Amino acid sequence: MTKSRYVPVVLVAGLFAVLLAACSKQEGSDADPVAAQLSVSMAGWETDFSKHTVALDEFASGGPGKDGIPAIDEPRFVSTGEADPLLSDREPVAVVEVGGGRARAYPLRIMVWHEIVNDRIDGRPIAVTYCPLCNSTVAFDRRVDGQTLSFGTTGNLRRSDLVMYDRQTESWWQQITAEAVVGELAGAQLRVFPSQILAWRDFQRLYPDGRVLSTETGFERPYGENPYAGYDDPKSAPFALESAPDGALPPKERVVAVQTGEMSAVVYPFTRLQEEAPVNDFISRAAKVRRRPIVVVFDPEVGSALDSESIPEGREVGAAAVFDRRLGGRTLRFDAGPDPGTFVDAQTGSTWEITGEAITGPLAGRALTVVPSDDQFWFALAAFFPDAEIRGPA
């Protein structure tokens, strides 16, 4: 397999990106009205830019060009035992379970360098994506209208979020919303699968038979080093965000969000979860009156992949998960458990893990239904869900 070397310079490429965008816009503006709307180059694209669901001038160059940050198309996996010497206990991994397939872990030390993994679990084509600039992890089914797509990086951003493209139609897709926004498939929506961020030690303990994305990716990268060192300072400015970030929270305050409508979500800041988790609450989608009882749980002992120059040394920032509180015809209420990341139901005294499975007590072996959610930076959530509701201290 061919190896290549690339070091992303996203955080220092701002001026270059602006100049590049200005030049490309000037070159095409006189001859092509579509090019006049774009702030990024159309060169090398077979995308139908006449079809779009968002304004074309909202795209900005991230620095690297098309596939400059290469997706992993032939992922290899190893056992937890083989991966353990490479990973530190608190190191964050994205976890996906689909169908009857074994859980898979995608270490952020790898994802931060590739952003997209085109994979298959239990025969189902999926993609696991991570946008470092938004700290957003989204996994989805790669099939649309009977066609299986594979994804790459455009090198462009919208509201600081990763813009992907599919290689079959070269339509552009927004990572956070999993929606095609430009091209032949504009308006199409990918089916999102639940995913979760866990500390490596928890994945290894809870999924001893799980599989772990290997560093044998076909590319030479310094896996374990963080190309975005210091980026997750909560008060620091986002990169390539065209408007001022929503000031309701610090721009890079970590939040867990549950989408409740096209433009709305319910948001729980990590600063609240650090003090109060688990949080028993209710949510409802905009079109529904019935409220869904949920619990928001939190593990404080998960490190950041975007803090220190060395990912294993990243400070503890935590990770959250959301579950439906209904089980067996009753609605449970939860309190903090004996260990970080665990919680106990008041009805039976059973102890539950951060994955939503009961490990002791009368309900041992039972599992709560996952409510799809995402841990991300507040500025990104607010940029795409302007009607978001922040659920602060009770």
Helices and strands as residue ranges (DSSP letters): G 10-12, H 14-29, H 33-37, G 56-58, E 59-61, E 77-79, H 80-83, G 84-86, E 92-96, E 104-107, H 108-114, E 116-121, E 124-131, E 136-141, E 143-144, E 147-148, E 151-158, E 161-166, E 172-174, E 179-182, E 192-193, E 195-199, H 200-206, E 211-213, E 254-259, E 265-269, H 270-276, E 279-283, E 292-299, G 311-313, E 319-324, E 326-327, E 330-331, E 334-336, E 343-345, E 351-352, E 358-360, E 374-377, H 378-384, E 389-390
